[in-house]
Amino acid sequence: MSAPLLVIAAGGTGGHMFPAQALAEAMLGRGWRVRLSTDARGARYTGGFPQAVEIEQVQAATFARGGLAAKALVPFKLAAGVVSAALKMRRDRPAVVVGFGGYPSIPALAAARLLRLPCMIHEQNGVLGRVNRLFAGHVDAIACGTWPTDLPQGVEGVHTGNPVRAAVLARAGAPYVPPGDYPMSVLVIGGSQGARALSDNVPAAIAALPEDLRRHLRVSHQARDEDHDRVAAFYDGHGIRAEVQSFFSDVPARMAEAQLVISRAGASSLADLTAIGRPAILIPYPHAAADHQTANARGLVEAGGAILIPESMLDAATLAEHIAAILSNPEAAVQMAHGALAHGRPDATERLVEMVETLARKEG
């Protein structure tokens, strides 16, 4: 008997592809065959997938890009993708199909429904993306990376968490050194390329802290290339020890060493924060689709692991007040670290694997 086949359908962004890759690696380790269904754009992001994963390119399109002529072709491209996926699934029947969001996941999920195959979706954010919302009422299970997740009425989800990379797992639950009268680290991250709002406000907030607190701080600040020089010059001009880079390749190590993290509220960043367990000040990106970063932050704030400042209310004085409140109160900082850790799901990949295997057993 051949090994069971898992078809993973995902779009071409890191938010979709990273958890897909984590599940692919885990299922290969359990003896499954794995096929990734994506479009040409998504195929460019598959370099990290194991070579054993079969990459299948399907026809997919979105109404969000292109002119009127391109939009008019979208239904036909999607239909062609569904037919192609269905024909392939008839020849090599999957045990389970899992969608991770994005328009390229439509053909495989639609084909699975047509063929009545077991299927589920994973949503990284606290608000369902358009494609996942489309299929939410038509799949056998929904895995939620962020909790709580805004789900359609009558639809239930399972809080699996978002898978984190090995470098994060290696530091999961690392002991937290509370703030005190010794060198302390503050990590500032705004997504993979930094964030303008953080670069505009964090340096001034650090400079506004009382001298007896500020002199102990070391700042790791991730800033966009165009902001790098002015941010670095500001820190230097105010005598603040800071390392400013456009990208930190060792974020897990820096996060583990930090007494405080100041960050956007992307799902992957929050997964790292809650796996390692660090106090945070979150400034959600206000233009995220359906304001999903605010939704992402909700559960962690309610768990006592983070403070949320809407960007519309962000200024240096407000931020400085919150930084000082955390770094001047070791007991509160420790409680926040514990709250973050308790809210995390470092075993998210294993939870996804369990859901896949449960669906496969039901089908069998």
Buried (B, 14 or more C-beta within 10 A) or exposed (E): EEEBBBBBBBBBBBBBBBBBBBBBBBBBEEEBBBBBBBBEBBBEBBEEBEEEBBEBBBBBBBEEEEEEEEBEEBEEBBEBBBBBBBEBBEEEEBBBBBBBBBBBBBBBBBBBBBBEBBBBBBBBBBBBBBBBBBBBEEBBBBBBBBBEBBBEEEBEBBBBBBBBBEBBBEBBEBEBBBBEEEEBBBBBBBBBEBBEBBBBBBBBBBBBBEEEBBEBBBBBBBBBEEBBEBBBEBBEEBEBBBEBBBEBEEBBBBBBBBBBBBBBBBBBBBBBBBBBBBBBBBBBBEEBEBBBBBBBBBBBBEBBBBBBBEBEEBEBEEBBEBBBEBBBBBEBBBBBBBBBBEBBBBBBBBBBBBBBBBBBEEBE
